[in-house]
Amino acid sequence: MRTVPTEQPSQRTHRATPLSALGQVPWSDIRDSTGSAAAIPLLLHKVASGDARTARAALDDLRGRICQYGFVVEQATAATVPFLWELAQLPRVTCRPQIIQLLRSIAGARQWESVAAVYPKLLNHRENPVVWERSARQAVRARRGALPALLADRDREIAEATAELADALSE
């Protein structure tokens, strides 16, 4: 299984434009629930700059590709998480509460671990979903330093979604 860099955008030097680090991820070499994860950068850009309807539709598509039904579905999830955090902090993004809720779903995902506890042979597969799930959770935890600012956001929906995410991260 190919490992994917999960370096956090805010840990790099200041960038002029949001999502500029997308090109550093080998999206076409990793998988999401549809196959190649090559469409993820376009979806993230639509979330970042689209009108409310476009952004929400792109986020829904993205959710289906990386955390479908609450399952971390492929290796692209961990690579996508730093960009979700970046978008959650941009005031111009129209679906910030939903992004934070998606991060909360990823942070709480333990379905594959539960399955592996009953069927340990799952851990012997070349494509190991338990590893994807753990990597994705670690990627969410790595950016928890953004929580205080989001908790203090004037938008009540953002603050409430962030409180739920903070609770999930404290488990």
Secondary structure as the mmCIF struct_conf table of DSSP 4:
data_model
#
loop_
_struct_conf.conf_type_id
_struct_conf.id
_struct_conf.beg_label_comp_id
_struct_conf.beg_label_asym_id
_struct_conf.beg_label_seq_id
_struct_conf.end_label_comp_id
_struct_conf.end_label_asym_id
_struct_conf.end_label_seq_id
HELX_RH_3T_P HELX_RH_3T_P1 PRO A 9 GLN A 11
BEND BEND1 ARG A 12 THR A 13
BEND BEND2 ALA A 16 THR A 17
TURN_TY1_P TURN_TY1_P1 PRO A 18 LEU A 19
HELX_RH_3T_P HELX_RH_3T_P2 SER A 20 GLN A 24
BEND BEND3 VAL A 25 VAL A 25
HELX_RH_3T_P HELX_RH_3T_P3 TRP A 27 ASP A 29
BEND BEND4 ILE A 30 ILE A 30
STRN STRN1 ARG A 31 ASP A 32
TURN_TY1_P TURN_TY1_P2 SER A 33 THR A 34
STRN STRN2 GLY A 35 SER A 36
TURN_TY1_P TURN_TY1_P3 ALA A 38 ALA A 39
HELX_RH_AL_P HELX_RH_AL_P1 ILE A 40 SER A 49
BEND BEND5 GLY A 50 GLY A 50
HELX_RH_AL_P HELX_RH_AL_P2 ALA A 52 ILE A 66
BEND BEND6 CYS A 67 CYS A 67
HELX_RH_3T_P HELX_RH_3T_P4 GLN A 68 GLY A 70
BEND BEND7 GLU A 74 GLU A 74
TURN_TY1_P TURN_TY1_P4 GLN A 75 GLN A 75
HELX_RH_AL_P HELX_RH_AL_P3 ALA A 76 ALA A 88
TURN_TY1_P TURN_TY1_P5 GLN A 89 GLN A 89
TURN_TY1_P TURN_TY1_P6 PRO A 91 ARG A 92
TURN_TY1_P TURN_TY1_P7 THR A 94 CYS A 95
HELX_RH_AL_P HELX_RH_AL_P4 ARG A 96 GLY A 108
HELX_RH_AL_P HELX_RH_AL_P5 GLN A 111 VAL A 118
HELX_RH_3T_P HELX_RH_3T_P5 PRO A 120 ASN A 124
BEND BEND8 HIS A 125 GLU A 127
HELX_RH_AL_P HELX_RH_AL_P6 PRO A 129 ALA A 142
TURN_TY1_P TURN_TY1_P8 ARG A 143 ARG A 143
HELX_RH_3T_P HELX_RH_3T_P6 ARG A 144 ALA A 146
HELX_RH_AL_P HELX_RH_AL_P7 LEU A 147 LEU A 151
TURN_TY1_P TURN_TY1_P9 ALA A 152 ALA A 152
BEND BEND9 ARG A 154 ARG A 154
HELX_RH_AL_P HELX_RH_AL_P8 ARG A 156 SER A 170
#
